[in-house]
Amino acid sequence: MATLILVRHGRSTANTAAVLAGRTPGVALDERGAAQAAALPGRLSGVPLAAVVSSPLQRCRETLGPLLDARPDLPLHLEERINECDYGDWSGRKLAELHDEPLMQLVQTHASAAAFPGGESMRGMQQRAVEAVRDWNARIEAEHGEDAVYAMCSHGDIIKSVVADALGMHLDLFQRIHVDPCSVTAIRYTRLRPFLLRLGDTGDLTGLVPRHPGDSARRDSGAAEVGGGAGAP
């Protein structure tokens, strides 16, 4: 099956201002975020991408701009299901103001029970994001083959919830996962299980370049090696 490259958008003006942006329109990349986006094509150089899927929000589309400019033949698809969590009445508020809200404690310790006033539940957020990934995995494999790689640009909570699902981790534990702005998380989906190849990687990504045709098929043939699996995917 496909390999998914999850890219969190670059640092935004809301990140800098410590504001919970949510789906607030007009949130752009800040200067550092623009530099992070400009470096993304080089970091992904050599990684064959069949397609790019993006949250419809401005900061994600700006993050992908340099990559799409560098690869003009790469198709872009907007996917509403990987949009930012709908934080409802919390959207646009300072994080410092939310710190003492009783709901914030629930979000941190029992996320599966948390629902934002006027917005969505975290459980619903994860469900739609995982469904989107599974649908795109099937589509990319059908159109480009089981060794295909594609990128998806989304948001921190979305990426963390997809990683939690791939690891078989309960949503209540997903706050233990951290992904920096413009970091890359890579998951290889196989018929045996998903393999987490990178998590929140902000450095060199040449290790994701396929080395031999059929590598993924060989990796799918059995469990990871006993003793740490140095040769596992």
BASEKE-242131 format. One record per residue (C-alpha): residue number from 1; residue in one letter; chain; x, y, z. Coordinates in pm, 1 decimal. Example, Ala and Ser with C-alpha at 12.3 -4.5 7.8 and 13.67 -1.06 7.14 Angstrom:
{k: 1 | r: A | c: A | X: 1230.0 | Y: -450.0 | Z: 780.0}
{k: 2 | r: S | c: A | X: 1367.0 | Y: -106.0 | Z: 714.0}
// end
This chain:
{k: 1 | r: M | c: A | X: 0.0 | Y: 0.0 | Z: 0.0}
{k: 2 | r: A | c: A | X: 96.6 | Y: 367.4 | Z: -13.4}
{k: 3 | r: T | c: A | X: 350.5 | Y: 559.2 | Z: 191.6}
{k: 4 | r: L | c: A | X: 210.7 | Y: 879.6 | Z: 338.1}
{k: 5 | r: I | c: A | X: 427.8 | Y: 1187.3 | Z: 398.3}
{k: 6 | r: L | c: A | X: 245.8 | Y: 1406.8 | Z: 652.5}
{k: 7 | r: V | c: A | X: 367.9 | Y: 1767.4 | Z: 656.3}
{k: 8 | r: R | c: A | X: 257.0 | Y: 2005.3 | Z: 927.0}
{k: 9 | r: H | c: A | X: 219.2 | Y: 2358.8 | Z: 792.0}
{k: 10 | r: G | c: A | X: 503.7 | Y: 2600.8 | Z: 858.1}
{k: 11 | r: R | c: A | X: 503.7 | Y: 2835.3 | Z: 1154.3}
{k: 12 | r: S | c: A | X: 211.1 | Y: 3074.6 | Z: 1129.4}
{k: 13 | r: T | c: A | X: 128.2 | Y: 3417.6 | Z: 1265.2}
{k: 14 | r: A | c: A | X: -106.9 | Y: 3243.9 | Z: 1511.0}
{k: 15 | r: N | c: A | X: 175.3 | Y: 3018.7 | Z: 1633.7}
{k: 16 | r: T | c: A | X: 388.4 | Y: 3325.4 | Z: 1695.5}
{k: 17 | r: A | c: A | X: 106.2 | Y: 3503.6 | Z: 1880.2}
{k: 18 | r: A | c: A | X: 19.2 | Y: 3191.3 | Z: 2086.4}
{k: 19 | r: V | c: A | X: -338.2 | Y: 3199.0 | Z: 1954.3}
{k: 20 | r: L | c: A | X: -556.7 | Y: 2893.8 | Z: 1891.2}
{k: 21 | r: A | c: A | X: -626.0 | Y: 2973.6 | Z: 1526.6}
{k: 22 | r: G | c: A | X: -851.6 | Y: 2682.6 | Z: 1441.1}
{k: 23 | r: R | c: A | X: -1028.4 | Y: 2762.0 | Z: 1115.2}
{k: 24 | r: T | c: A | X: -1002.9 | Y: 3139.5 | Z: 1151.3}
{k: 25 | r: P | c: A | X: -949.1 | Y: 3279.4 | Z: 799.0}
{k: 26 | r: G | c: A | X: -645.9 | Y: 3484.9 | Z: 704.2}
{k: 27 | r: V | c: A | X: -388.9 | Y: 3302.8 | Z: 918.6}
{k: 28 | r: A | c: A | X: -70.6 | Y: 3305.5 | Z: 710.3}
{k: 29 | r: L | c: A | X: 283.2 | Y: 3180.5 | Z: 751.7}
{k: 30 | r: D | c: A | X: 514.4 | Y: 3414.3 | Z: 939.1}
{k: 31 | r: E | c: A | X: 866.7 | Y: 3491.2 | Z: 814.4}
{k: 32 | r: R | c: A | X: 1013.6 | Y: 3178.4 | Z: 967.1}
{k: 33 | r: G | c: A | X: 726.3 | Y: 2966.5 | Z: 835.6}
{k: 34 | r: A | c: A | X: 785.7 | Y: 3099.8 | Z: 484.0}
{k: 35 | r: A | c: A | X: 1153.5 | Y: 3003.2 | Z: 514.4}
{k: 36 | r: Q | c: A | X: 1054.2 | Y: 2656.3 | Z: 634.3}
{k: 37 | r: A | c: A | X: 824.9 | Y: 2617.8 | Z: 334.0}
{k: 38 | r: A | c: A | X: 1099.3 | Y: 2735.4 | Z: 98.7}
{k: 39 | r: A | c: A | X: 1327.9 | Y: 2461.0 | Z: 233.6}
{k: 40 | r: L | c: A | X: 1070.3 | Y: 2183.7 | Z: 189.2}
{k: 41 | r: P | c: A | X: 1139.6 | Y: 2111.0 | Z: -182.7}
{k: 42 | r: G | c: A | X: 1506.9 | Y: 2051.4 | Z: -105.1}
{k: 43 | r: R | c: A | X: 1427.9 | Y: 1828.0 | Z: 190.4}
{k: 44 | r: L | c: A | X: 1194.9 | Y: 1617.4 | Z: -23.5}
{k: 45 | r: S | c: A | X: 1428.1 | Y: 1618.3 | Z: -323.4}
{k: 46 | r: G | c: A | X: 1448.1 | Y: 1268.6 | Z: -467.1}
{k: 47 | r: V | c: A | X: 1136.0 | Y: 1147.0 | Z: -287.2}
{k: 48 | r: P | c: A | X: 893.4 | Y: 1050.2 | Z: -565.9}
{k: 49 | r: L | c: A | X: 552.5 | Y: 1200.6 | Z: -494.9}
{k: 50 | r: A | c: A | X: 246.9 | Y: 1080.7 | Z: -681.8}
{k: 51 | r: A | c: A | X: 23.8 | Y: 1360.1 | Z: -550.7}
{k: 52 | r: V | c: A | X: -17.4 | Y: 1622.8 | Z: -282.7}
{k: 53 | r: V | c: A | X: -326.1 | Y: 1652.6 | Z: -64.2}
{k: 54 | r: S | c: A | X: -386.8 | Y: 1962.4 | Z: 146.3}
{k: 55 | r: S | c: A | X: -610.0 | Y: 2105.9 | Z: 411.3}
{k: 56 | r: P | c: A | X: -794.5 | Y: 2396.7 | Z: 248.6}
{k: 57 | r: L | c: A | X: -659.5 | Y: 2650.5 | Z: 499.5}
{k: 58 | r: Q | c: A | X: -424.0 | Y: 2926.8 | Z: 381.6}
{k: 59 | r: R | c: A | X: -125.8 | Y: 2828.7 | Z: 596.6}
{k: 60 | r: C | c: A | X: -119.0 | Y: 2477.0 | Z: 448.3}
{k: 61 | r: R | c: A | X: -149.2 | Y: 2598.4 | Z: 92.0}
{k: 62 | r: E | c: A | X: 130.2 | Y: 2850.5 | Z: 151.6}
{k: 63 | r: T | c: A | X: 349.1 | Y: 2573.8 | Z: 293.2}
{k: 64 | r: L | c: A | X: 304.3 | Y: 2368.7 | Z: -22.6}
{k: 65 | r: G | c: A | X: 355.9 | Y: 2661.3 | Z: -259.7}
{k: 66 | r: P | c: A | X: 733.7 | Y: 2622.7 | Z: -305.2}
{k: 67 | r: L | c: A | X: 704.1 | Y: 2244.4 | Z: -344.9}
{k: 68 | r: L | c: A | X: 438.5 | Y: 2281.3 | Z: -614.0}
{k: 69 | r: D | c: A | X: 643.8 | Y: 2551.0 | Z: -787.5}
{k: 70 | r: A | c: A | X: 941.7 | Y: 2311.7 | Z: -791.1}
{k: 71 | r: R | c: A | X: 726.5 | Y: 2027.3 | Z: -923.8}
{k: 72 | r: P | c: A | X: 472.8 | Y: 2188.9 | Z: -1159.1}
{k: 73 | r: D | c: A | X: 340.0 | Y: 1853.9 | Z: -1277.6}
{k: 74 | r: L | c: A | X: 248.8 | Y: 1743.2 | Z: -924.8}
{k: 75 | r: P | c: A | X: -130.0 | Y: 1744.6 | Z: -877.2}
{k: 76 | r: L | c: A | X: -278.5 | Y: 1920.8 | Z: -573.2}
{k: 77 | r: H | c: A | X: -601.4 | Y: 1800.6 | Z: -413.6}
{k: 78 | r: L | c: A | X: -784.7 | Y: 1989.4 | Z: -138.1}
{k: 79 | r: E | c: A | X: -934.6 | Y: 1764.3 | Z: 129.6}
{k: 80 | r: E | c: A | X: -1183.6 | Y: 1906.5 | Z: 379.7}
{k: 81 | r: R | c: A | X: -1149.6 | Y: 1603.7 | Z: 608.3}
{k: 82 | r: I | c: A | X: -793.0 | Y: 1700.7 | Z: 701.0}
{k: 83 | r: N | c: A | X: -892.7 | Y: 2057.0 | Z: 785.9}
{k: 84 | r: E | c: A | X: -794.7 | Y: 2189.2 | Z: 1128.1}
{k: 85 | r: C | c: A | X: -999.6 | Y: 2078.2 | Z: 1426.2}
{k: 86 | r: D | c: A | X: -1310.3 | Y: 2294.3 | Z: 1463.0}
{k: 87 | r: Y | c: A | X: -1242.8 | Y: 2455.4 | Z: 1799.1}
{k: 88 | r: G | c: A | X: -1571.4 | Y: 2644.6 | Z: 1783.9}
{k: 89 | r: D | c: A | X: -1594.9 | Y: 2921.1 | Z: 2045.3}
{k: 90 | r: W | c: A | X: -1229.8 | Y: 2868.2 | Z: 2137.4}
{k: 91 | r: S | c: A | X: -1109.0 | Y: 2971.1 | Z: 1790.3}
{k: 92 | r: G | c: A | X: -900.3 | Y: 3286.5 | Z: 1790.5}
{k: 93 | r: R | c: A | X: -848.4 | Y: 3292.9 | Z: 2167.3}
{k: 94 | r: K | c: A | X: -511.3 | Y: 3323.8 | Z: 2337.2}
{k: 95 | r: L | c: A | X: -377.3 | Y: 2991.6 | Z: 2464.9}
{k: 96 | r: A | c: A | X: -292.7 | Y: 3158.7 | Z: 2797.2}
{k: 97 | r: E | c: A | X: -661.7 | Y: 3240.9 | Z: 2843.4}
{k: 98 | r: L | c: A | X: -760.2 | Y: 2879.8 | Z: 2784.9}
{k: 99 | r: H | c: A | X: -506.6 | Y: 2728.4 | Z: 3022.6}
{k: 100 | r: D | c: A | X: -735.1 | Y: 2728.7 | Z: 3326.1}
{k: 101 | r: E | c: A | X: -1050.7 | Y: 2621.3 | Z: 3141.2}
{k: 102 | r: P | c: A | X: -1177.7 | Y: 2285.8 | Z: 3280.2}
{k: 103 | r: L | c: A | X: -1209.1 | Y: 2158.4 | Z: 2923.6}
{k: 104 | r: M | c: A | X: -836.9 | Y: 2209.3 | Z: 2865.4}
{k: 105 | r: Q | c: A | X: -755.5 | Y: 1949.4 | Z: 3130.0}
{k: 106 | r: L | c: A | X: -991.3 | Y: 1708.0 | Z: 2954.3}
{k: 107 | r: V | c: A | X: -826.9 | Y: 1779.9 | Z: 2619.9}
{k: 108 | r: Q | c: A | X: -488.0 | Y: 1694.6 | Z: 2769.6}
{k: 109 | r: T | c: A | X: -582.4 | Y: 1381.7 | Z: 2965.7}
{k: 110 | r: H | c: A | X: -903.7 | Y: 1237.5 | Z: 2818.2}
{k: 111 | r: A | c: A | X: -917.4 | Y: 1370.1 | Z: 2463.9}
{k: 112 | r: S | c: A | X: -1169.8 | Y: 1110.2 | Z: 2349.1}
{k: 113 | r: A | c: A | X: -1429.4 | Y: 1272.2 | Z: 2577.5}
{k: 114 | r: A | c: A | X: -1350.1 | Y: 1632.0 | Z: 2477.8}
{k: 115 | r: A | c: A | X: -1580.5 | Y: 1839.0 | Z: 2257.4}
{k: 116 | r: F | c: A | X: -1532.3 | Y: 2209.0 | Z: 2189.8}
{k: 117 | r: P | c: A | X: -1826.2 | Y: 2444.3 | Z: 2252.8}
{k: 118 | r: G | c: A | X: -1973.8 | Y: 2536.2 | Z: 1917.4}
{k: 119 | r: G | c: A | X: -1723.0 | Y: 2307.3 | Z: 1745.5}
{k: 120 | r: E | c: A | X: -1645.9 | Y: 1937.4 | Z: 1710.6}
{k: 121 | r: S | c: A | X: -1526.2 | Y: 1657.0 | Z: 1933.1}
{k: 122 | r: M | c: A | X: -1168.2 | Y: 1535.7 | Z: 1919.7}
{k: 123 | r: R | c: A | X: -1298.9 | Y: 1187.0 | Z: 1856.4}
{k: 124 | r: G | c: A | X: -1487.9 | Y: 1314.6 | Z: 1551.4}
{k: 125 | r: M | c: A | X: -1175.9 | Y: 1497.5 | Z: 1433.8}
{k: 126 | r: Q | c: A | X: -970.6 | Y: 1178.9 | Z: 1443.2}
{k: 127 | r: Q | c: A | X: -1239.8 | Y: 973.1 | Z: 1272.5}
{k: 128 | r: R | c: A | X: -1268.8 | Y: 1203.9 | Z: 971.2}
{k: 129 | r: A | c: A | X: -890.6 | Y: 1240.9 | Z: 937.4}
{k: 130 | r: V | c: A | X: -824.5 | Y: 866.6 | Z: 950.3}
{k: 131 | r: E | c: A | X: -1104.5 | Y: 800.6 | Z: 702.5}
{k: 132 | r: A | c: A | X: -948.1 | Y: 1055.1 | Z: 466.4}
{k: 133 | r: V | c: A | X: -606.9 | Y: 887.5 | Z: 493.0}
{k: 134 | r: R | c: A | X: -750.2 | Y: 542.6 | Z: 426.6}
{k: 135 | r: D | c: A | X: -948.0 | Y: 666.9 | Z: 128.5}
{k: 136 | r: W | c: A | X: -643.7 | Y: 842.4 | Z: -17.2}
{k: 137 | r: N | c: A | X: -422.1 | Y: 539.0 | Z: 45.8}
{k: 138 | r: A | c: A | X: -660.9 | Y: 326.9 | Z: -160.7}
{k: 139 | r: R | c: A | X: -687.4 | Y: 588.1 | Z: -435.3}
{k: 140 | r: I | c: A | X: -312.1 | Y: 646.6 | Z: -462.8}
{k: 141 | r: E | c: A | X: -238.6 | Y: 274.4 | Z: -470.9}
{k: 142 | r: A | c: A | X: -505.5 | Y: 213.3 | Z: -735.0}
{k: 143 | r: E | c: A | X: -372.5 | Y: 493.2 | Z: -955.9}
{k: 144 | r: H | c: A | X: 3.0 | Y: 467.1 | Z: -895.6}
{k: 145 | r: G | c: A | X: 79.0 | Y: 122.7 | Z: -750.6}
{k: 146 | r: E | c: A | X: 161.1 | Y: -12.6 | Z: -405.3}
{k: 147 | r: D | c: A | X: 504.1 | Y: 154.1 | Z: -387.9}
{k: 148 | r: A | c: A | X: 358.5 | Y: 502.3 | Z: -440.8}
{k: 149 | r: V | c: A | X: 439.6 | Y: 789.9 | Z: -206.2}
{k: 150 | r: Y | c: A | X: 219.8 | Y: 1093.9 | Z: -157.2}
{k: 151 | r: A | c: A | X: 221.7 | Y: 1399.9 | Z: 67.1}
{k: 152 | r: M | c: A | X: -51.7 | Y: 1545.1 | Z: 284.6}
{k: 153 | r: C | c: A | X: -22.7 | Y: 1890.1 | Z: 444.7}
{k: 154 | r: S | c: A | X: -232.8 | Y: 1938.3 | Z: 755.1}
{k: 155 | r: H | c: A | X: -233.5 | Y: 2054.5 | Z: 1117.2}
{k: 156 | r: G | c: A | X: -77.2 | Y: 1942.8 | Z: 1444.3}
{k: 157 | r: D | c: A | X: -376.8 | Y: 1777.3 | Z: 1608.3}
{k: 158 | r: I | c: A | X: -479.1 | Y: 1610.9 | Z: 1282.1}
{k: 159 | r: I | c: A | X: -131.8 | Y: 1464.1 | Z: 1227.8}
{k: 160 | r: K | c: A | X: -101.2 | Y: 1349.5 | Z: 1588.5}
{k: 161 | r: S | c: A | X: -438.9 | Y: 1175.6 | Z: 1569.9}
{k: 162 | r: V | c: A | X: -341.8 | Y: 994.6 | Z: 1247.3}
{k: 163 | r: V | c: A | X: -12.9 | Y: 883.5 | Z: 1406.1}
{k: 164 | r: A | c: A | X: -198.5 | Y: 758.1 | Z: 1713.6}
{k: 165 | r: D | c: A | X: -424.9 | Y: 550.2 | Z: 1491.0}
{k: 166 | r: A | c: A | X: -127.6 | Y: 408.5 | Z: 1298.7}
{k: 167 | r: L | c: A | X: 39.7 | Y: 306.9 | Z: 1626.0}
{k: 168 | r: G | c: A | X: -274.9 | Y: 150.4 | Z: 1770.0}
{k: 169 | r: M | c: A | X: -263.6 | Y: 416.8 | Z: 2041.6}
{k: 170 | r: H | c: A | X: -577.5 | Y: 534.0 | Z: 2219.3}
{k: 171 | r: L | c: A | X: -670.8 | Y: 893.3 | Z: 2142.7}
{k: 172 | r: D | c: A | X: -640.2 | Y: 972.4 | Z: 2514.7}
{k: 173 | r: L | c: A | X: -263.0 | Y: 928.5 | Z: 2474.4}
{k: 174 | r: F | c: A | X: -216.1 | Y: 1132.5 | Z: 2156.9}
{k: 175 | r: Q | c: A | X: -91.9 | Y: 1441.0 | Z: 2343.2}
{k: 176 | r: R | c: A | X: 229.7 | Y: 1246.6 | Z: 2406.1}
{k: 177 | r: I | c: A | X: 307.4 | Y: 1295.0 | Z: 2035.2}
{k: 178 | r: H | c: A | X: 475.6 | Y: 1615.8 | Z: 1918.9}
{k: 179 | r: V | c: A | X: 514.9 | Y: 1750.9 | Z: 1564.6}
{k: 180 | r: D | c: A | X: 690.2 | Y: 2081.7 | Z: 1497.5}
{k: 181 | r: P | c: A | X: 584.4 | Y: 2329.9 | Z: 1227.7}
{k: 182 | r: C | c: A | X: 690.0 | Y: 2212.0 | Z: 881.0}
{k: 183 | r: S | c: A | X: 803.9 | Y: 1878.7 | Z: 1023.8}
{k: 184 | r: V | c: A | X: 760.2 | Y: 1559.4 | Z: 824.9}
{k: 185 | r: T | c: A | X: 598.1 | Y: 1243.2 | Z: 957.0}
{k: 186 | r: A | c: A | X: 605.8 | Y: 937.0 | Z: 732.4}
{k: 187 | r: I | c: A | X: 384.8 | Y: 629.9 | Z: 761.5}
{k: 188 | r: R | c: A | X: 410.9 | Y: 327.4 | Z: 535.4}
{k: 189 | r: Y | c: A | X: 77.5 | Y: 149.5 | Z: 522.3}
{k: 190 | r: T | c: A | X: 96.4 | Y: -222.5 | Z: 450.2}
{k: 191 | r: R | c: A | X: -145.4 | Y: -513.2 | Z: 456.3}
{k: 192 | r: L | c: A | X: 19.3 | Y: -632.9 | Z: 775.7}
{k: 193 | r: R | c: A | X: 22.1 | Y: -303.5 | Z: 970.4}
{k: 194 | r: P | c: A | X: 131.1 | Y: 58.7 | Z: 936.8}
{k: 195 | r: F | c: A | X: 497.3 | Y: 139.0 | Z: 1001.1}
{k: 196 | r: L | c: A | X: 596.5 | Y: 478.8 | Z: 1140.3}
{k: 197 | r: L | c: A | X: 910.9 | Y: 577.2 | Z: 948.8}
{k: 198 | r: R | c: A | X: 953.7 | Y: 936.5 | Z: 1067.3}
{k: 199 | r: L | c: A | X: 789.8 | Y: 1143.8 | Z: 1340.4}
{k: 200 | r: G | c: A | X: 814.0 | Y: 1522.2 | Z: 1345.1}
{k: 201 | r: D | c: A | X: 1135.2 | Y: 1516.3 | Z: 1140.9}
{k: 202 | r: T | c: A | X: 1276.0 | Y: 1861.4 | Z: 1062.8}
{k: 203 | r: G | c: A | X: 1601.0 | Y: 1742.8 | Z: 906.2}
{k: 204 | r: D | c: A | X: 1727.1 | Y: 1542.1 | Z: 610.5}
{k: 205 | r: L | c: A | X: 1475.3 | Y: 1310.0 | Z: 444.9}
{k: 206 | r: T | c: A | X: 1690.8 | Y: 1123.6 | Z: 193.8}
{k: 207 | r: G | c: A | X: 1624.6 | Y: 802.2 | Z: 386.3}
{k: 208 | r: L | c: A | X: 1271.9 | Y: 808.0 | Z: 246.7}
{k: 209 | r: V | c: A | X: 1393.9 | Y: 778.5 | Z: -112.3}
{k: 210 | r: P | c: A | X: 1318.5 | Y: 422.7 | Z: -238.8}
{k: 211 | r: R | c: A | X: 1639.1 | Y: 228.3 | Z: -292.5}
{k: 212 | r: H | c: A | X: 1517.5 | Y: -80.1 | Z: -475.5}
{k: 213 | r: P | c: A | X: 1196.7 | Y: -161.3 | Z: -662.8}
{k: 214 | r: G | c: A | X: 968.7 | Y: -378.5 | Z: -454.5}
{k: 215 | r: D | c: A | X: 1122.0 | Y: -279.0 | Z: -121.1}
{k: 216 | r: S | c: A | X: 780.1 | Y: -230.7 | Z: 36.1}
{k: 217 | r: A | c: A | X: 664.5 | Y: -575.0 | Z: -74.1}
{k: 218 | r: R | c: A | X: 963.6 | Y: -737.1 | Z: 93.9}
{k: 219 | r: R | c: A | X: 903.4 | Y: -539.2 | Z: 409.8}
{k: 220 | r: D | c: A | X: 538.6 | Y: -650.4 | Z: 412.9}
{k: 221 | r: S | c: A | X: 631.6 | Y: -1018.2 | Z: 417.8}
{k: 222 | r: G | c: A | X: 672.3 | Y: -1057.0 | Z: 792.7}
{k: 223 | r: A | c: A | X: 707.5 | Y: -902.5 | Z: 1133.8}
{k: 224 | r: A | c: A | X: 986.6 | Y: -665.7 | Z: 1229.0}
{k: 225 | r: E | c: A | X: 1306.3 | Y: -831.0 | Z: 1342.0}
{k: 226 | r: V | c: A | X: 1340.4 | Y: -937.4 | Z: 1705.5}
{k: 227 | r: G | c: A | X: 1583.9 | Y: -726.7 | Z: 1907.0}
{k: 228 | r: G | c: A | X: 1496.3 | Y: -378.5 | Z: 1783.8}
{k: 229 | r: G | c: A | X: 1440.7 | Y: -434.6 | Z: 1413.8}
{k: 230 | r: A | c: A | X: 1736.2 | Y: -234.1 | Z: 1281.0}
{k: 231 | r: G | c: A | X: 1649.5 | Y: -348.4 | Z: 932.1}
{k: 232 | r: A | c: A | X: 1276.8 | Y: -294.0 | Z: 963.1}
{k: 233 | r: P | c: A | X: 1103.8 | Y: -19.0 | Z: 769.3}
// end
